[in-house]
């Protein structure tokens, strides 16, 4: 051990002054807990020379800190022989792409996203070799990756032979070891640049703390290792960070630390009668209006309750939302804001995302021994958070089909390269899609205008149609809000970049009053975390009755005749329950009241009115979402097929003249325009073909 004696006494004084209670707490939980966290700022206040030496000559100072900790006077003669000192809050934070040879052997901090991590495996630190001639045990330190045998031969003076030796694992010293790869965060990349990464070595109690998708700061000593070539070692070296401590940036809801003062603020907020409106106003305040969408996003943040039943069945609590609408209605901005607000949010664009990029891929493990391993995609990285997928309609069909299991069962099953595994994707999905022809036509069904399979569309609990309809009063308010937002941004940039600017911060704050969130984003995130961690509401009887009545009253529209559409299905009922639970969680209540149920049915009705109504009959029809074809359209398709079949049977070659088919359909009340739409749909399904422009032919099955 490299211990700098000149610092040893000072460091013991430092630990006694600032961390006496923490050391005693560590002694109580030792050896289950083996690390003492030390803040660099306190070390710098205590002695600037030691702090500077830690950055420039970290190995000796870290070893001296460890020695000082082991020399501490503890009750009951307890010794912290295997304890470590972890230094956090390092000022020497360097972007991965800026790491250079001058940083070698320095203490640095690297920020980014964990891309992959190997399994935790034991690594030999001191190997015990038994001489096969005289049975003498010789111990050899193992600093590198290659196992070194005793170089000078057997330690027994009477023997002194250079082998053969046998490794005795029982007497060797091992330590837990793990390799990881940290990559630059996507939001910190410059345009056109690829994300760069660096390998990290974790040891002892730092292992097993990271998983792919975690955003962290890793503090450690920068090392270099030569690249291996077939005919020897290369003159080019790879960088490796030997981790000393890990600081988490995005924690899951369960991991966020909430202080006593913050808990008081959260509980006080929950008693505010306007808490719903305040949270809605705190979601993307730069975007004017869209209150019903923001309310849905609020419910998505809080989520319903995950239920585990005795038979092993699991029901998801996450609420999936999709926004469909015209260009320029701020869908993408809403997605990005929610990703920032969620502790673990991942953003992907459908056009540039593949099935393996969203779910999981089988790749060769570059950090281990080259075996095939599973690498999680966006949905796995967003586990316990929100996955936002923009441009969902632009995804390839085979990529869309891979999302079904990830959304409903919230698992991703993999059977690739000899690996059969199931990954967890317990995330809420927030999607955005544009209509096929650019703008939404409110007189056509949703399924006709979105290039998405109905099976995938039906998995969303709430589907919002956002229309860009000119309306002078609303347009004036939107214009005023947008211009005011940009004006406030101009003032801020002017003040920050021009030193002689006479603009005061008070004036900027006055101009920003409409775009500052009602609740600070960090406090809102902790409010959501507190709710999801502590609130598990139970539904009151009147709330249960309200949801039951709402569901059954809608279902009654489908009773009676065979050709009556089915308005809603049990899938929508489950969505109602999740939304009601989320509504109770918003105000930190363990009871789902009638008011929660009413809020739920109101927002569901808002969606159904825009999405689930058959434009030709004006009736609600769940089949529009579930199958893509309404009940009335399905009836017309059957009539058309019967007409084509009848005419084909009496026509030469089984070809039905198009004019005759259209004439017969008009007698059944189907217009020429409807015929064009339905004939196109039937031919796409492969039930009929067009042998020439004037005839139709039925495909016999």
C-alpha positions as CSV (number, residue, x, y, z in Angstrom):
1,X,0.0,0.0,0.0
2,X,1.3,3.4,-1.0
3,X,0.7,5.6,2.0
4,X,1.9,9.2,2.2
5,X,3.0,9.7,5.8
6,X,3.0,13.5,5.6
7,X,-0.8,13.4,5.0
8,X,-1.7,10.5,7.3
9,X,-2.1,12.4,10.6
10,X,-3.8,15.4,8.9
11,X,-6.3,13.0,7.2
12,X,-7.2,11.4,10.6
13,X,-7.9,14.8,12.0
14,X,-10.0,15.6,8.9
15,X,-12.1,12.4,9.3
16,X,-12.6,13.1,13.1
17,X,-13.7,16.7,12.5
18,X,-16.1,16.2,9.6
19,X,-17.1,12.5,9.5
20,X,-16.9,11.1,13.1
21,X,-20.6,10.2,13.2
22,X,-20.4,8.7,9.7
23,X,-17.4,6.6,10.7
24,X,-19.3,5.3,13.8
25,X,-22.3,4.5,11.6
26,X,-20.0,2.7,9.2
27,X,-18.5,0.7,12.0
28,X,-22.0,-0.4,13.1
29,X,-23.0,-1.7,9.7
30,X,-19.5,-3.1,8.8
31,X,-18.8,-5.4,6.8
32,X,-22.2,-5.2,5.1
33,X,-21.4,-1.6,4.3
34,X,-17.7,-0.9,3.5
35,X,-17.6,2.6,2.1
36,X,-17.3,6.1,3.7
37,X,-18.4,8.9,1.3
38,X,-16.2,12.1,1.6
39,X,-17.2,15.4,-0.1
40,X,-14.2,17.0,-2.0
41,X,-15.4,20.5,-0.9
42,X,-15.0,19.7,2.8
43,X,-11.5,18.3,2.0
44,X,-10.6,21.5,0.2
45,X,-11.9,23.7,3.1
46,X,-9.8,21.6,5.5
47,X,-6.5,21.6,3.6
48,X,-6.2,23.0,0.0
49,X,-2.8,21.2,-0.5
50,X,-4.3,17.8,0.2
51,X,-7.2,18.5,-2.1
52,X,-4.8,19.6,-4.9
53,X,-2.7,16.6,-4.3
54,X,-5.8,14.3,-4.6
55,X,-6.4,15.6,-8.1
56,X,-2.7,15.4,-9.3
57,X,-1.5,12.4,-7.3
58,X,-4.7,10.5,-6.5
59,X,-3.3,7.0,-5.7
60,X,-1.2,8.0,-2.7
61,X,-3.9,10.3,-1.2
62,X,-6.7,7.7,-1.7
63,X,-4.5,5.1,0.0
64,X,-3.7,7.5,2.8
65,X,-7.4,8.3,3.3
66,X,-8.0,4.5,3.5
67,X,-5.2,4.1,6.0
68,X,-6.5,7.0,8.1
69,X,-9.9,5.4,8.2
70,X,-8.5,2.1,9.4
71,X,-6.4,3.8,12.1
72,X,-9.5,5.5,13.6
73,X,-10.2,4.8,17.2
74,X,-13.4,2.9,17.4
75,X,-15.4,1.4,20.3
76,X,-15.0,-2.4,21.1
77,X,-11.6,-2.4,19.4
78,X,-13.3,-2.7,16.0
79,X,-11.2,-2.4,12.9
80,X,-12.3,-1.3,9.4
81,X,-9.7,-3.4,7.6
82,X,-11.5,-3.7,4.3
83,X,-13.3,-0.3,4.3
84,X,-12.9,2.3,1.5
85,X,-13.1,6.0,1.3
86,X,-15.1,7.2,-1.7
87,X,-14.6,10.8,-2.8
88,X,-17.5,12.6,-4.4
89,X,-18.2,16.0,-5.9
90,X,-14.9,16.2,-7.8
91,X,-14.5,19.6,-9.6
92,X,-12.2,18.1,-12.3
93,X,-15.2,17.0,-14.5
94,X,-14.1,16.3,-18.0
95,X,-16.3,15.4,-21.0
96,X,-15.5,11.9,-22.3
97,X,-14.4,13.3,-25.7
98,X,-12.0,15.7,-24.1
99,X,-10.0,13.1,-22.1
100,X,-6.3,13.3,-23.2
101,X,-2.9,11.9,-22.3
102,X,-2.3,14.8,-19.8
103,X,-5.2,13.4,-17.7
104,X,-3.6,10.0,-17.2
105,X,-3.1,9.0,-13.5
106,X,-5.2,12.0,-12.5
107,X,-8.4,12.0,-10.5
108,X,-11.3,12.9,-12.9
109,X,-15.0,12.9,-13.0
110,X,-16.9,11.6,-16.1
111,X,-20.6,12.2,-16.7
112,X,-22.8,10.1,-19.0
113,X,-25.1,7.2,-19.4
114,X,-24.2,3.6,-18.7
115,X,-24.4,1.7,-22.0
116,X,-23.6,-1.8,-20.9
117,X,-22.3,-3.7,-17.8
118,X,-20.9,-7.1,-17.4
119,X,-21.8,-9.6,-14.7
120,X,-20.1,-9.3,-11.3
121,X,-17.3,-11.8,-11.1
122,X,-14.5,-12.5,-8.6
123,X,-11.0,-11.2,-9.6
124,X,-7.8,-12.5,-8.0
125,X,-5.8,-9.9,-6.2
126,X,-3.1,-12.0,-4.5
127,X,-2.5,-15.5,-5.9
128,X,-1.3,-18.4,-3.8
129,X,1.0,-20.7,-5.8
130,X,2.1,-24.1,-4.4
131,X,5.4,-25.4,-5.6
132,X,4.8,-28.9,-6.9
133,X,8.3,-30.0,-5.8
134,X,8.4,-28.9,-2.1
135,X,4.7,-27.8,-1.4
136,X,5.8,-24.3,-0.4
137,X,3.2,-21.6,-0.8
138,X,4.3,-18.4,-2.6
139,X,2.0,-15.3,-2.7
140,X,2.1,-13.1,-5.8
141,X,0.3,-9.7,-6.2
142,X,-1.8,-9.6,-9.5
143,X,-2.0,-6.0,-10.7
144,X,-2.7,-6.8,-14.4
145,X,-5.2,-8.9,-16.4
146,X,-2.8,-11.7,-17.0
147,X,-2.1,-14.2,-14.1
148,X,1.6,-13.8,-13.1
149,X,3.4,-16.8,-11.6
150,X,6.3,-16.3,-9.1
151,X,9.0,-14.7,-11.2
152,X,12.0,-15.4,-9.0
153,X,10.9,-19.0,-8.3
154,X,10.0,-20.9,-5.2
155,X,10.5,-19.0,-1.9
156,X,11.9,-22.1,-0.2
157,X,15.7,-21.5,-0.1
158,X,16.3,-25.3,-0.3
159,X,14.2,-25.5,-3.4
160,X,14.4,-22.2,-5.4
161,X,13.0,-23.9,-8.5
162,X,11.0,-21.9,-11.1
163,X,8.1,-24.4,-11.2
164,X,6.0,-26.1,-11.9
165,X,3.4,-24.2,-9.7
166,X,-0.2,-24.9,-9.0
167,X,-2.7,-22.1,-8.1
168,X,-4.3,-22.7,-4.7
169,X,-7.7,-20.8,-4.9
170,X,-8.6,-21.5,-1.3
171,X,-5.7,-19.4,0.0
172,X,-5.8,-16.7,-2.7
173,X,-7.4,-13.3,-2.1
174,X,-10.3,-12.4,-4.4
175,X,-12.3,-9.2,-4.9
176,X,-15.6,-8.6,-6.7
177,X,-15.1,-7.1,-10.1
178,X,-17.3,-5.6,-12.8
179,X,-16.7,-3.8,-16.1
180,X,-18.9,-1.1,-17.5
181,X,-19.1,1.3,-20.4
182,X,-20.2,4.9,-20.0
183,X,-21.3,6.9,-23.0
184,X,-21.9,10.6,-23.4
185,X,-25.5,11.6,-22.7
186,X,-27.5,12.1,-25.9
187,X,-28.5,15.7,-24.9
188,X,-24.9,16.8,-24.5
189,X,-23.9,15.8,-28.0
190,X,-23.0,18.4,-30.6
191,X,-24.7,18.2,-34.0
192,X,-23.4,15.5,-36.3
193,X,-21.1,13.9,-33.7
194,X,-21.2,10.3,-32.5
195,X,-21.4,9.6,-28.8
196,X,-18.1,8.6,-27.4
197,X,-17.6,6.1,-24.5
198,X,-15.0,4.9,-22.1
199,X,-14.6,1.6,-20.2
200,X,-14.8,1.6,-16.4
201,X,-13.5,-0.9,-13.9
202,X,-15.6,-1.3,-10.7
203,X,-14.3,-3.2,-7.7
204,X,-15.6,-4.5,-4.3
205,X,-18.8,-2.8,-3.1
206,X,-19.1,-0.6,-6.1
207,X,-20.0,-3.6,-8.2
208,X,-23.7,-4.4,-9.0
209,X,-24.8,-0.8,-8.5
210,X,-25.2,0.2,-12.1
211,X,-27.4,-1.1,-14.9
212,X,-27.7,0.0,-18.6
213,X,-29.6,3.3,-18.9
214,X,-28.5,4.8,-15.6
215,X,-27.2,8.4,-15.8
216,X,-24.3,8.8,-13.5
217,X,-21.1,10.6,-12.7
218,X,-18.2,8.2,-12.1
219,X,-15.2,9.6,-10.2
220,X,-11.9,7.7,-10.5
221,X,-8.3,7.5,-11.6
222,X,-7.7,7.5,-15.4
223,X,-5.5,4.6,-16.5
224,X,-4.2,3.4,-19.9
225,X,-3.8,-0.2,-21.2
226,X,-2.1,-1.2,-24.5
227,X,-4.2,-2.5,-27.3
228,X,-3.6,-6.2,-27.9
229,X,-2.3,-7.2,-31.3
230,X,-1.8,-10.7,-32.7
231,X,1.9,-10.2,-32.9
232,X,2.5,-8.3,-29.7
233,X,1.4,-5.1,-28.0
234,X,0.5,-1.9,-29.8
235,X,1.9,1.6,-29.2
236,X,-1.6,2.9,-29.1
237,X,-3.3,2.7,-25.7
238,X,-7.0,2.5,-24.6
239,X,-8.3,4.6,-21.7
240,X,-9.9,2.9,-18.7
241,X,-11.4,4.7,-15.7
242,X,-10.7,2.9,-12.3
243,X,-13.8,3.9,-10.4
244,X,-13.6,5.3,-6.9
245,X,-17.2,6.5,-6.5
246,X,-20.5,6.7,-8.3
247,X,-23.0,9.6,-8.1
248,X,-26.5,9.0,-9.6
249,X,-28.1,11.7,-11.7
250,X,-31.4,10.1,-12.6
251,X,-32.8,8.0,-9.9
252,X,-35.9,5.9,-10.0
253,X,-38.9,7.2,-8.1
254,X,-38.0,4.8,-5.3
255,X,-34.5,6.1,-5.0
256,X,-35.0,9.9,-5.0
257,X,-33.9,11.3,-1.6
258,X,-36.6,13.5,-0.1
259,X,-35.5,15.7,2.9
260,X,-37.8,16.5,5.9
261,X,-38.3,20.1,4.6
262,X,-39.2,18.8,1.1
263,X,-41.7,16.3,2.6
264,X,-43.4,19.2,4.5
265,X,-43.6,21.1,1.2
266,X,-45.1,18.1,-0.6
267,X,-47.7,17.5,2.1
268,X,-48.6,21.2,2.1
269,X,-49.0,21.1,-1.7
270,X,-51.3,18.1,-1.5
271,X,-53.7,20.0,0.7
272,X,-54.1,22.8,-1.9
273,X,-57.6,22.5,-3.5
274,X,-56.1,23.7,-6.8
275,X,-53.3,21.0,-6.9
276,X,-54.6,19.5,-10.1
277,X,-54.5,22.9,-11.9
278,X,-51.1,23.7,-10.5
279,X,-49.5,20.5,-11.7
280,X,-51.1,20.9,-15.1
281,X,-49.7,24.5,-15.3
282,X,-46.3,23.1,-14.4
283,X,-46.2,20.7,-17.4
284,X,-44.6,22.5,-20.4
285,X,-45.7,26.0,-19.5
286,X,-44.2,27.4,-22.7
287,X,-47.0,25.6,-24.7
288,X,-50.3,27.4,-24.5
289,X,-53.5,25.4,-23.9
290,X,-53.9,21.7,-24.4
291,X,-55.1,21.4,-20.8
292,X,-56.8,18.0,-21.4
293,X,-53.6,16.6,-22.8
294,X,-51.5,17.9,-19.9
295,X,-54.0,16.5,-17.5
296,X,-53.5,13.1,-19.1
297,X,-49.7,13.5,-18.9
298,X,-50.1,14.3,-15.2
299,X,-52.0,11.0,-14.6
300,X,-49.3,9.2,-16.6
301,X,-46.6,10.6,-14.3
302,X,-48.4,9.4,-11.2
303,X,-49.6,6.1,-12.8
304,X,-52.1,3.5,-11.4
305,X,-51.3,0.7,-9.0
306,X,-49.4,-2.4,-10.2
307,X,-51.3,-5.4,-8.9
308,X,-49.8,-8.9,-8.2
309,X,-52.3,-11.6,-7.7
310,X,-51.9,-14.9,-5.8
311,X,-51.9,-16.9,-9.0
312,X,-48.8,-15.0,-10.2
313,X,-50.8,-12.8,-12.6
314,X,-49.6,-9.2,-12.9
315,X,-51.7,-6.2,-14.0
316,X,-49.8,-3.1,-15.2
317,X,-50.4,0.3,-13.5
318,X,-48.6,2.4,-16.1
319,X,-50.8,4.6,-18.4
320,X,-50.0,4.6,-22.1
321,X,-50.9,7.8,-24.0
322,X,-50.7,8.6,-27.7
323,X,-51.1,12.1,-29.3
324,X,-52.2,12.1,-32.9
325,X,-52.6,15.3,-34.8
326,X,-51.7,18.0,-37.3
327,X,-48.1,19.3,-37.6
328,X,-47.2,22.2,-35.5
329,X,-49.3,21.5,-32.4
330,X,-46.3,20.9,-30.1
331,X,-46.5,17.1,-29.8
332,X,-42.8,16.6,-29.8
333,X,-42.2,19.4,-27.3
334,X,-44.7,17.8,-24.9
335,X,-42.9,14.5,-25.2
336,X,-39.5,16.0,-24.5
337,X,-40.8,17.9,-21.5
338,X,-42.2,14.8,-19.9
339,X,-38.9,12.9,-20.5
340,X,-37.1,15.7,-18.6
341,X,-39.7,15.6,-15.8
342,X,-39.6,11.8,-15.4
343,X,-36.7,10.5,-13.3
344,X,-35.9,7.9,-15.9
345,X,-37.0,9.1,-19.3
346,X,-35.9,7.9,-22.7
347,X,-36.7,9.7,-26.0
348,X,-36.7,7.9,-29.3
349,X,-37.9,8.8,-32.8
350,X,-39.8,6.2,-34.7
351,X,-38.1,6.9,-38.0
352,X,-34.6,6.3,-36.6
353,X,-35.5,3.5,-34.1
354,X,-35.5,-0.2,-35.0
355,X,-37.2,-3.0,-33.1
356,X,-34.0,-4.0,-31.5
357,X,-33.2,-0.4,-30.6
358,X,-36.6,0.0,-28.8
359,X,-36.7,-3.5,-27.2
360,X,-33.5,-5.5,-27.0
361,X,-30.7,-6.8,-29.3
362,X,-28.2,-9.6,-29.1
363,X,-24.6,-8.3,-29.4
364,X,-21.1,-9.6,-28.8
365,X,-19.9,-8.6,-25.4
366,X,-16.8,-6.4,-26.0
367,X,-16.1,-6.0,-22.3
368,X,-16.2,-9.7,-21.4
369,X,-14.8,-12.6,-23.4
370,X,-16.7,-12.0,-26.6
371,X,-19.8,-14.1,-25.8
372,X,-23.2,-13.1,-27.1
373,X,-25.1,-11.0,-24.6
374,X,-28.4,-9.1,-24.5
375,X,-28.3,-5.3,-24.8
376,X,-31.4,-3.5,-23.7
377,X,-33.1,-0.9,-25.9
378,X,-35.0,2.3,-25.1
379,X,-38.0,0.5,-23.4
380,X,-35.6,-1.5,-21.1
381,X,-33.6,1.6,-20.3
382,X,-36.8,3.5,-19.4
383,X,-37.8,0.7,-16.9
384,X,-39.7,2.4,-14.0
385,X,-39.9,5.6,-16.0
386,X,-41.4,6.9,-19.3
387,X,-40.5,6.0,-22.8
388,X,-41.4,8.7,-25.3
389,X,-41.6,7.6,-29.0
390,X,-42.0,10.3,-31.5
391,X,-43.2,9.7,-35.1
392,X,-44.6,6.3,-34.3
393,X,-46.5,6.2,-37.6
394,X,-43.1,6.3,-39.5
395,X,-41.8,3.0,-37.9
396,X,-41.6,-0.1,-40.0
397,X,-44.4,-2.6,-39.6
398,X,-42.2,-5.3,-38.1
399,X,-40.8,-2.8,-35.6
400,X,-44.3,-1.8,-34.5
401,X,-45.3,-5.4,-33.9
402,X,-42.4,-5.8,-31.5
403,X,-44.0,-3.3,-29.1
404,X,-47.2,-5.3,-28.3
405,X,-45.7,-7.4,-25.5
406,X,-43.6,-4.5,-24.2
407,X,-46.7,-2.4,-23.7
408,X,-49.2,-4.8,-22.3
409,X,-47.2,-7.5,-20.4
410,X,-44.3,-5.0,-19.8
411,X,-41.8,-7.6,-20.6
412,X,-39.5,-8.2,-23.6
413,X,-39.0,-11.9,-24.5
414,X,-35.7,-12.6,-26.3
415,X,-34.7,-15.8,-28.2
416,X,-31.6,-14.9,-30.1
417,X,-28.1,-16.3,-30.5
418,X,-28.8,-19.2,-28.2
419,X,-30.0,-16.8,-25.4
420,X,-33.6,-17.2,-24.1
421,X,-34.4,-14.4,-21.7
422,X,-37.1,-12.1,-20.5
423,X,-36.3,-8.4,-19.8
424,X,-38.5,-6.0,-17.8
425,X,-39.9,-2.9,-19.5
426,X,-42.1,-1.5,-16.7
427,X,-42.4,1.9,-18.4
428,X,-45.3,4.1,-19.5
429,X,-45.3,4.8,-23.2
430,X,-46.0,8.3,-24.5
431,X,-46.3,8.2,-28.3
432,X,-46.9,10.9,-31.0
433,X,-48.0,10.3,-34.6
434,X,-49.1,12.3,-37.6
435,X,-52.0,11.5,-39.9
436,X,-51.1,9.7,-43.1
437,X,-51.9,12.6,-45.4
438,X,-50.3,15.3,-43.2
439,X,-53.5,16.7,-41.7
440,X,-56.3,15.1,-39.8
441,X,-59.7,14.7,-41.4
442,X,-62.3,14.7,-38.7
443,X,-64.8,13.0,-41.0
444,X,-62.8,9.9,-41.5
445,X,-62.0,7.2,-38.9
446,X,-58.8,7.3,-36.9
447,X,-57.6,3.9,-38.1
448,X,-57.8,5.1,-41.8
449,X,-55.6,8.1,-41.0
450,X,-52.9,6.6,-38.9
451,X,-50.5,4.1,-40.3
452,X,-50.5,2.0,-37.2
453,X,-51.9,-1.5,-36.6
454,X,-55.2,-1.5,-34.6
455,X,-53.8,-4.1,-32.2
456,X,-51.1,-1.6,-31.1
457,X,-53.4,1.4,-31.1
458,X,-55.8,-0.4,-28.7
459,X,-53.1,-0.8,-26.1
460,X,-53.1,2.9,-25.5
461,X,-55.3,3.9,-22.5
462,X,-55.8,7.5,-23.9
463,X,-55.7,8.6,-27.5
464,X,-55.8,12.3,-28.2
465,X,-56.5,13.9,-31.5
466,X,-55.0,17.4,-31.7
467,X,-56.5,19.5,-34.5
468,X,-55.1,22.7,-35.8
469,X,-58.3,24.6,-36.5
470,X,-58.2,28.3,-37.2
471,X,-60.2,30.2,-34.6
472,X,-59.5,33.9,-34.2
473,X,-59.9,34.3,-30.4
474,X,-57.7,31.2,-29.6
475,X,-55.2,32.1,-32.3
476,X,-54.7,35.5,-30.8
477,X,-54.1,34.0,-27.3
478,X,-51.6,31.5,-28.7
479,X,-49.8,34.2,-30.7
480,X,-49.5,36.5,-27.7
481,X,-48.2,33.6,-25.6
482,X,-45.6,32.5,-28.2
483,X,-44.4,36.0,-28.8
484,X,-44.2,36.7,-25.0
485,X,-42.2,33.5,-24.5
486,X,-39.7,34.4,-27.3
487,X,-39.4,38.0,-26.0
488,X,-38.5,36.7,-22.5
489,X,-36.0,34.3,-24.0
490,X,-34.5,37.2,-26.1
491,X,-34.1,39.3,-22.9
492,X,-32.4,36.5,-21.0
493,X,-29.9,35.8,-23.9
494,X,-29.2,39.5,-24.3
495,X,-28.4,39.9,-20.6
496,X,-26.2,36.8,-20.5
497,X,-24.2,37.6,-23.6
498,X,-23.8,41.4,-23.6
499,X,-21.9,42.7,-20.6
500,X,-23.1,46.3,-21.1
501,X,-26.8,45.2,-21.2
502,X,-28.9,47.5,-18.9
503,X,-31.6,44.8,-18.5
504,X,-32.3,43.9,-14.9
505,X,-33.1,40.4,-13.7
506,X,-36.3,41.7,-12.1
507,X,-37.5,42.9,-15.5
508,X,-36.8,39.5,-17.0
509,X,-38.6,37.7,-14.2
510,X,-41.6,40.0,-14.7
511,X,-41.7,39.0,-18.4
512,X,-41.3,35.3,-17.7
513,X,-44.2,35.2,-15.2
514,X,-46.4,33.2,-17.6
515,X,-43.8,30.6,-18.5
516,X,-42.3,29.8,-15.1
517,X,-43.8,26.6,-13.8
518,X,-46.2,26.9,-10.9
519,X,-44.3,24.1,-9.1
520,X,-40.5,23.8,-9.5
521,X,-39.7,20.8,-11.8
522,X,-37.4,19.3,-9.1
523,X,-40.0,19.6,-6.4
524,X,-42.7,18.2,-8.8
525,X,-40.5,15.2,-9.5
526,X,-40.1,14.5,-5.8
527,X,-43.8,15.1,-5.3
528,X,-44.5,12.3,-7.9
529,X,-41.8,10.1,-6.3
530,X,-43.3,10.5,-2.8
531,X,-46.8,9.7,-4.2
532,X,-45.7,6.6,-6.1
533,X,-43.7,5.4,-3.1
534,X,-46.2,5.9,-0.3
535,X,-49.7,6.1,-1.8
536,X,-51.7,3.0,-2.7
537,X,-55.3,4.1,-2.9
538,X,-58.4,1.8,-2.5
539,X,-61.6,2.6,-4.5
540,X,-64.7,3.7,-2.6
541,X,-67.9,2.0,-3.3
542,X,-69.6,5.0,-5.0
543,X,-66.5,5.4,-7.2
544,X,-66.7,1.7,-8.2
545,X,-70.5,2.1,-8.9
546,X,-69.8,5.2,-11.1
547,X,-67.2,3.4,-13.2
548,X,-69.5,0.3,-13.5
549,X,-72.5,2.5,-14.5
550,X,-70.4,4.4,-17.1
551,X,-69.1,1.2,-18.6
552,X,-72.4,-0.7,-18.7
553,X,-74.3,2.3,-20.1
554,X,-71.9,2.6,-23.0
555,X,-72.1,-1.2,-23.5
556,X,-75.9,-1.1,-23.6
557,X,-75.6,0.8,-26.9
558,X,-74.3,-2.5,-28.4
559,X,-77.2,-4.7,-27.1
560,X,-79.9,-6.1,-29.3
561,X,-79.4,-6.3,-33.0
562,X,-76.4,-8.1,-34.5
563,X,-75.2,-5.2,-36.5
564,X,-75.0,-2.8,-33.6
565,X,-71.4,-1.6,-32.8
566,X,-69.6,-2.5,-29.5
567,X,-69.0,0.9,-27.9
568,X,-66.2,0.0,-25.4
569,X,-64.4,-3.2,-24.3
570,X,-63.0,-4.4,-21.0
571,X,-59.6,-2.9,-22.0
572,X,-61.1,0.6,-21.7
573,X,-62.5,-0.4,-18.2
574,X,-59.0,-1.3,-17.0
575,X,-57.8,2.1,-18.3
576,X,-60.6,3.8,-16.3
577,X,-59.4,2.1,-13.1
578,X,-55.8,3.1,-13.7
579,X,-56.7,6.7,-14.3
580,X,-58.9,6.8,-11.2
581,X,-56.0,5.5,-9.1
582,X,-53.7,8.1,-10.6
583,X,-56.2,10.9,-9.8
584,X,-56.2,9.9,-6.2
585,X,-52.4,9.8,-6.1
586,X,-52.2,13.4,-7.4
587,X,-53.6,14.7,-4.1
588,X,-51.8,12.0,-2.0
589,X,-55.0,10.3,-1.0
590,X,-55.3,6.6,-0.2
591,X,-59.0,6.7,-1.3
592,X,-60.3,6.8,-4.8
593,X,-63.4,8.9,-4.4
594,X,-66.4,9.6,-6.6
595,X,-64.7,12.9,-7.8
596,X,-61.7,10.9,-9.0
597,X,-64.0,8.5,-10.9
598,X,-65.8,11.5,-12.5
599,X,-62.5,13.1,-13.5
600,X,-61.6,9.8,-15.1
601,X,-64.8,9.3,-17.1
602,X,-64.7,12.9,-18.3
603,X,-61.2,12.6,-19.8
604,X,-62.1,9.2,-21.2
605,X,-65.2,10.5,-22.8
606,X,-63.1,13.4,-24.3
607,X,-61.0,10.7,-26.0
608,X,-63.8,8.5,-27.1
609,X,-65.7,11.4,-28.7
610,X,-62.7,12.2,-30.9
611,X,-61.6,8.7,-31.6
612,X,-64.3,6.0,-31.2
613,X,-67.2,7.5,-33.1
614,X,-68.1,6.0,-36.5
615,X,-68.4,9.1,-38.8
616,X,-71.1,7.4,-41.0
617,X,-73.5,6.6,-38.1
618,X,-72.4,8.9,-35.3
619,X,-72.4,6.0,-32.8
620,X,-69.6,4.9,-30.6
621,X,-67.7,1.9,-31.8
622,X,-64.8,0.2,-30.1
623,X,-64.0,-1.7,-33.3
624,X,-62.6,1.4,-34.9
625,X,-59.6,1.2,-32.4
626,X,-59.5,-2.5,-31.9
627,X,-59.8,-3.7,-35.6
628,X,-59.5,-0.5,-37.7
629,X,-62.9,-1.1,-39.3
630,X,-66.2,0.2,-37.8
631,X,-69.2,-2.1,-37.5
632,X,-71.1,-0.1,-40.2
633,X,-68.1,-0.3,-42.5
634,X,-67.8,-4.0,-41.9
635,X,-71.5,-4.5,-42.8
636,X,-71.0,-2.5,-46.1
637,X,-67.9,-4.6,-46.9
638,X,-69.9,-7.8,-46.5
639,X,-72.7,-6.4,-48.8
640,X,-70.1,-5.4,-51.5
641,X,-68.5,-8.9,-51.3
642,X,-71.9,-10.5,-51.7
643,X,-72.7,-8.3,-54.7
644,X,-69.3,-9.1,-56.4
645,X,-69.8,-12.9,-55.7
646,X,-73.4,-12.9,-57.2
647,X,-72.3,-11.0,-60.4
648,X,-69.1,-13.1,-60.8
649,X,-71.1,-16.3,-60.7
650,X,-73.0,-15.3,-63.8
651,X,-70.2,-13.5,-65.6
652,X,-67.7,-15.1,-68.1
653,X,-64.3,-15.8,-66.4
654,X,-65.7,-14.9,-63.0
655,X,-65.0,-11.2,-63.6
656,X,-67.6,-8.8,-62.3
657,X,-68.0,-5.6,-64.4
658,X,-67.3,-2.6,-62.2
659,X,-70.2,-0.5,-63.4
660,X,-72.7,-3.3,-62.6
661,X,-71.2,-3.8,-59.0
662,X,-71.5,0.0,-58.4
663,X,-75.1,0.1,-59.7
664,X,-76.1,-2.8,-57.4
665,X,-74.3,-1.2,-54.4
666,X,-76.2,2.1,-55.0
667,X,-79.5,0.2,-54.7
668,X,-78.3,-1.0,-51.2
669,X,-77.6,2.6,-50.1
670,X,-73.8,2.6,-50.7
671,X,-72.6,5.7,-52.6
672,X,-69.9,5.7,-55.3
673,X,-67.5,7.6,-52.9
674,X,-68.0,4.9,-50.2
675,X,-67.5,2.2,-52.8
676,X,-64.1,3.7,-53.9
677,X,-62.9,3.7,-50.2
678,X,-64.2,0.2,-49.5
679,X,-63.0,-1.4,-52.7
680,X,-59.5,0.0,-52.0
681,X,-59.6,-1.5,-48.5
682,X,-60.9,-4.9,-49.6
683,X,-58.2,-5.1,-52.3
684,X,-55.5,-4.2,-49.8
685,X,-56.7,-7.1,-47.7
686,X,-56.4,-9.4,-50.7
687,X,-60.1,-10.5,-50.9
688,X,-60.5,-9.1,-54.4
689,X,-58.2,-8.3,-57.3
690,X,-58.5,-5.9,-60.3
691,X,-57.6,-7.9,-63.4
692,X,-58.2,-4.8,-65.5
693,X,-59.6,-1.2,-64.8
694,X,-63.2,-2.2,-65.7
695,X,-63.6,-5.5,-63.7
696,X,-63.3,-6.9,-60.2
697,X,-62.6,-10.5,-59.4
698,X,-63.2,-12.3,-56.1
699,X,-60.3,-14.3,-54.6
700,X,-61.7,-17.7,-53.8
701,X,-60.5,-19.1,-50.5
